[in-house]
Amino acid sequence: MEITKYVGALCGSLLAFLLISTAAHAIFDTSSDVVAFSVPVEGGGGEAAEAPAEVDVAALMAAADPGAGESIFRRCAACHKVDGSDGVGPHLNGVVGRDVGSAAGFGYSSAMTSKEGAWTEEELFHFLESPKGYVSGTTMAFAGLPKAEDRANLIAFLATQQ
């Protein structure tokens, strides 16, 4: 009789958790197609908020600190090297000014080889913010650097690595 009580309590607890989970999913939409929430902000006479100002990449690069960029590069060092040899990712010696997807001997993704142009400071700046967002289909797993100053410092460091 005691075992029946314990099994009944366990089944009842699992049923309660199942009902709570079902109710939570009914109240909160957790589907993957939801990207962001929009929250209206009052003020400014009811007008829509202004879009964020464009970042002046040239001004950020002029004020960039390669020393700070070297410490930021530690995040990249798991996949990239600056000694001329490739790791999981291509070597980054001379990447500033180099054609996209052109490091000899490295097997780039088709998304990266189909991108034309060179890695200018501005191209790298936007790519490092969100690699998958900038070059759709890239196999680079890095999420990106959200701070503009960090990106500028990293690029300044990479520019010194020829």
HELIX and SHEET records of a PDB file:
HELIX    1   1 GLU A    2  ILE A   27  1                                  26    
HELIX    2   2 GLY A   44  GLY A   46  5                                   3    
HELIX    3   3 VAL A   57  ALA A   62  1                                   6    
HELIX    4   4 PRO A   66  PHE A   73  1                                   8    
HELIX    5   5 SER A  110  SER A  114  1                                   5    
HELIX    6   6 GLU A  121  GLU A  129  1                                   9    
HELIX    7   7 PRO A  131  TYR A  134  1                                   4    
HELIX    8   8 ALA A  148  ALA A  159  1                                  12    
END                                                                             
